Amino acid sequence: MSMRRIRIKMCGTKKLEDALAAVEAGIDALGFIFHKKSPRYVEPETAWIIIKQLPPFVDTVGVFVDRDREEVEEIIRFCSLNYVQLHGQESPDYCEKLSHSAAPCRIIKALRVGAQLRAEDVAPYSEYVQGFLLDTYQKGQEGGTGQTFDWSLIKPLRLQRDFILAGGLDANNVCKALEAARPYAVDVNSGVEISPGCKDHQRIRDFVRQVRQIEQGG
């Protein structure tokens, strides 16, 4: 099966050496988690040090969970983020205000996909976000479950924006995921880790290689 080029995001970036290894492997975007309850939390100052040493044309994504909008805008400016990824209960109104703020940044709204998520819940966001990130629904957890979800649940959501597929992806299942879900991009985190926030550079390379092979019909 031959596909267009799939963008790849690696989330949970905490170390410069991991960021540079990911870029060298062909990762398109790096995610920085600014949610203090996450084991992959990174201080804005550390993220800034990493981001300023990245080469050109690598997108940076700040991940937030129900954080005060003014604080999000402050971190966007401080770290020079390209995108924000909202992983909590942020409303369409929150997204609209953030999209019109003085901090120039595009918005990705994360959706936890399960039987409880309906198309009418998603539609109001479409006007204000650049895309959706689809992650696994697990009660009481905002994301980072390390588990895949039933990809057949995506089509009924009638998404009006491109989507990024997340949730338990690794080099062993990403080809199957791409064939089944046909996302615009994929997001990998625990699937390329030794421990939370500590990336395995060989796993990163293996993941990227699997994605590029399926693009070429391999």
N, C-alpha and C positions, 0 to 999 in steps of 0.2 A: 504494500500500500504506500503510495507516494502522497505526501502532504506538504502544505506550505510550511514555512519556517515557524516553529513553535518557540515562543519566548520562554525563558526559564528564570525563575526567581528562587534564590536561596534565602530562607528566613533564619532568624535566630543568630545573626552575626554578632560576635562579641570580640573577636581577635583580628588584628590586622593581617596576620599570616594566613588566616582562613579566608579573609576577604580577597586577598591577592591571589591565592590559589584558586579560588572560585572563578575570578575574572580570567585567569590564565586558562582555565578549563573551558571557558565559553559561557559562563553564567551572565545573563543580561541585566539582572537586577538583584540588589542585596536588601534584605529586610532587617530592620533594627527594632527590637521590641522594647517599647517604653512603658511597659506594664509591670509594676513592681512585684506583683505576685507571681510572675513568670520566672522559672529557673533560668530563662534566657534573657532576663532583663539586662539592659545596658544603660549606663549613665549617659546622658546627652553629651557630656564632655568627652567620653571615650568614643562615642559614635562620631563626633566631630573630628577627632584625631584620625580615625580610620577614613572617613569620607574625604578629607582634604588630601589624602595620599592615593586616592583612586585615580586611574587613568580616565581620559574622556569617554563619553558615551556609555557610562555605566549608571543605570538609574538607582536611586536610593529611596527606600520606602520606610516610613516610620509607622510602627504598629501601635495603636492606642486602644484602650478599652474604657469607654464611658468616662473619659477625662474631660475636665473643664476646657471649653473651647479656647479660652484665652491662653491656657497653658499649652495646648496643642499648637496654636499659632506661634507662640514663643519658641518652641522647640523646632518647628518648621524653619523659622528664620535663622535660629542659632546654628542648626546643622545643615542648612541649605538643602532640605529634602525636596525630591521631585514629586513624591506621592505620599499621601497618608492612607493607611489601611485601618478602617474602623471596625473593631471586632466586638463591640458591645451592643447595647440597645439604643445606639444613637438614632434619632428620629430623622425623617426626611427634612424637617425644618432645621435640625442641627447641620445636616449636610449642606443645605442651601446657604445657610449663614457662613459656613466654613468656605464654601466655594466662592463666596463674594468677599472674603476677608482680604486684608492687606497683605497677608502671607501668600505668595503665589505658589499654589500647590494643587495637584489633581487628586481626586478622591476615589478610593476603592472601598466599596462596602462589603464586608465579609458577611456571608450568610451561612448559618449552620443548618445543613440540609438533613431533614428527616421528614417523617410523615406529617409533622406538625406545621411545616412551612408551606404556605399557599402562594399562588401567583399574585393574588390581590395584596398580599403583604409586601411583595417585592416591587410591584409596579410604581408606587409613589417615589421611589428612590431614583428611577431611571433618568429623570431630567437633570439630576445634580451630580451624578457620579460618572467617572470615566469607565468603570467596569465593576464587576462583582467577583469576589473570591468565594468559592464554594468549598466549605469545610465540613467535617463530620459533626453531626449533632450528638452531643453527649451531655446529659443533664448535669448542670452545675459547672460546666467547663466551657470557657470562651473559645477555645481552640487548642491546637497542639496536642490532639488526642493520640496521634500516631496510628489512627485507625482509618481505613477506607470507609466509604458509604456506598449505598446502592445508587450507581450512576444513572439508572433508569428514572430516578426521581427528578432529574434535571429538566427534561423536556417539558413536563407539565407546568414548570415555573414560568414558561413563556418569557424568558429573559429578553429584554430589549437592548441589552448592552453585551459586549464581549465578556467572557468569563475566564477566570483563572481557576484551575482545578487544584485543590489541596487535599490533605487528609491521607496520611499513611503512605505516601508515594515513595518508592525507592527504585533502584535499577532493575529489580526483579518484576515489578508490576506496572511500570510506567508505560510500556508499550501497549499493554492490555487496556490501560486507562485511556490512552490517546485514541485507540481504535473505538472504544465504547462511547466516550464522552465528547470527543472532538473539541477540546477547549482551545481558546486563543493562546493560553499559556499554562504552565504548570508551576507549582510552588512546592519545593522540597525543604524539609527541615530535619526531623528526627531520622529520616531515611539515609542521611549522609553524616550521621553523628556517631562518635564514640560514647559521649555522654552529653547531657543537655548543654548546648552552647559550645561544645568542643567538636569541631568538624574533622571528619576523616577525608583527607585529600584524595585518596584513591577512590573512595565511594563517590565523591563529587565527580571525578573524571568518568567513572563508570556510568553514572546517571546521565551526564551530558551525552556520552557516546550512544547510549540507548535511544535517547530522544532524536539525535541527529541521524541515526541509522533508519529509524522508522520514517523520517521525513523523506529519505532517499529511496524508500520502498524496500528497505532491508528487513 
